[in-house]
């Protein structure tokens, strides 16, 4: 099938819920993607912060292929060696004690919310409120889109699940006002991704943690987008040293294979009794093989250090463009290789312009170019993108 046939067939049979770029991806290698017509693109989106190792990374391909030849799925009614290995490795690298595997970030957050509610109920049936941030994004299930602090995701879906309270991200006074003994959990992204790459002010997370402790509420960090080396540390919470009670992960932990997880400290290991939570496909052998190989490779390649160095180089280049185009670029922010360039007007045209130049980028929150490339991206590729953005901004 050529690109036109692929697009026509997709439009005929697939629900029209995605705004797609007019290319049909066929294969990739490293940080590069190729479409069905043979055109090459440098990827600065990584499947939305998923493909940390880029494409066709040989040890990952080998691990998944070998596991597929053994067993892909058998249900959690049995034990699996590869699941045990993946669980141990993920707990060690996160410094948490227990993990639950699922299939997506939404499921990871759903599980964390459910755990916080169960924890609160054990203290007082009225202790069920969850505080989240405005401009957050936590998933597309009914529970997690309700947790998402963006009104447009809620439109036409009422009645929504009750018990969610929204406060401005980084506003401690608002958090203090919302917090009381009926709150069972606070769910935050340490850096907001979909909301526009917002970094909290210094000291904010520490003070939120203190509030949670004072009111016996669980602090939950959604690191689905920021986790596993992307920010220059293994996890974004490590920048502040504020270790949450519950950590949710997905995207890059599967190396490109669908996988999610939430992790807890030991004191919360028995909030759920057997039968309180579960998943048919979560933690199946194939996803665990991919997870184990991906995390192992990230450790061996020291991608946390590489993301810190490469991200600093990239950010400096974006800041130079901000200085050159002060009326067009309002801000540059982020850490490591999750970076945002806020524009003075909507940025969709820049995304399409970049695509025509052979770069895959993304615009979120309407006017924020978000860069979350594979962590194996090189400075030469960054230089090429910066040159392309310079040319586009000149005409923007």
WOWO-V287170 format. One record per backbone hydrogen bond with DSSP energy under -0.5 kcal/mol. NH is the residue of the N-H (numbers start at 1). CO is the residue of the C=O. If there is no record, write none. Layout:
nh->{NH/NH}
co->{CO/CO}
//
This chain:
nh->{6/7/8/9/10/11/12/13/14/17/20/23/25/26/27/29/30/32/33/34/35/36/38/41/42/43/43/44/44/48/49/49/50/51/52/54/55/58/60/61/62/63/64/65/66/67/68/69/70/71/78/84/85/86/87/88/89/90/91/92/93/94/95/96/97/98/100/102/108/109/110/111/112/113/114/115/116/117/118/119/120/121/122/123/123/124/127/128/128/129/130/131/132/134/135/136/145/146/147/148/149/150/153/154/155/157/165/167/171/172/175/176/177/178/179/183/184/185/186/187/188/188/190/192/196/197/198/200/204/207/208/209/210/211/212/213/214/215/216/217/218/220/220/221/222/222/223/223/227/228/229/230/231/231/232/232/238/239/240/240/241/242/243/244/245/246/247/248/249/252/253/254/255/256/256/257/260/261/262/263/264/265/268/269/271/276/283/284/286/288/289/290/291/292/293/294/295/296/297/298/299/300/301/302/302/303/306/307/308/309/310/311/312/313/314/315/316/317/318/319/320/321/322/323/324/325/326/328/329/330/330/331/333/335/337/338/339/340/341/342/342/343/344/347/350/351/352/353/354/355/356/357/358/359/360/361/362/364/367/368/369/369/370/370/371/372/372/374/375/376/377/382/383/384/385/386/387/388/389/390/391/392/393/394/395/395/396/396}
co->{2/3/4/5/6/7/8/9/10/15/18/21/23/34/34/32/55/29/41/27/39/24/35/33/358/31/41/42/360/45/45/372/46/46/50/51/30/56/57/57/58/59/60/61/62/63/64/65/67/67/75/80/81/82/83/84/85/86/87/88/89/90/91/91/264/264/262/260/104/105/106/107/108/109/110/111/112/113/114/115/116/117/118/119/120/120/124/126/182/182/163/185/165/167/149/133/141/142/143/144/133/148/150/151/151/154/130/132/168/170/171/172/173/174/175/180/129/129/218/131/186/220/188/198/193/193/192/190/201/203/204/205/206/207/208/209/210/211/213/212/184/186/218/246/188/220/221/248/223/234/234/227/226/233/229/233/235/236/236/237/237/237/241/242/219/219/263/221/261/49/250/251/252/251/257/254/102/249/100/247/98/245/265/266/268/273/102/281/72/284/285/286/287/288/289/290/291/292/293/294/295/296/297/298/299/298/302/303/304/305/306/307/308/309/310/311/312/313/314/315/316/317/318/319/320/321/323/325/325/328/342/342/340/338/230/335/371/333/369/331/340/367/328/366/347/347/348/349/350/351/352/353/355/354/42/359/370/368/365/364/341/367/362/368/339/44/370/43/52/52/374/378/379/380/381/382/383/384/385/386/387/388/389/390/391/392/392/393}
//
